[in-house]
């Protein structure tokens, strides 16, 4: 069984055509993969086209060069990483702690329940919680410096007596009541 010259030429032509088609498909696939990967890693359209052109001209060597030079993370990965970093920073910033004992505290606490350090003070007018250093309420614009002639409202005085009794302190004397044996209490937290 001998193969004539025409049959051998047909088999050889088919093999060369098939090999060329596979090689062209692989090269086209590498070009498309490079372009799509460059789009995922860069917003610069010139860089995307340049990478695809480099692979089209240099073939597999262009792919190797592109893989060595491309950014390590995609735009989506960079965005997710920045969101994670921002969330971590917000968690760190938003958790108030007691300056006396270092335990976590709530933003609306007036006193630390563990060490009894005074954390905030109520406004003398609207009773919203204020930072200790504030001399003016940002909510109602009332000065927080009490004058000798300024007597607190009866409801405010009753509330202060209630808070003082819960803290184990003696209630303040009513307005107009002056006594030499009145004991002044100093906050243990240093405030």
Buried (B, 14 or more C-beta within 10 A) or exposed (E): EEEEEEEEEEEEEEEEEEEEEEEEEEBEEBBEBBBEBBBBBBEEEEBBEEBBBBBBEEBEEBBEBBEEEBBEEBEEEEEEEEEEEEEEEEEEEEEBEBBBEEEEBEEEBBBBEEBBBBBBBBBBBEBEBBEEEEEEBEEEEEEBEEEEEEEBEEEBBEBBBEBBEEBEBEEBEEEEEEEEEEEEEEEEBEE
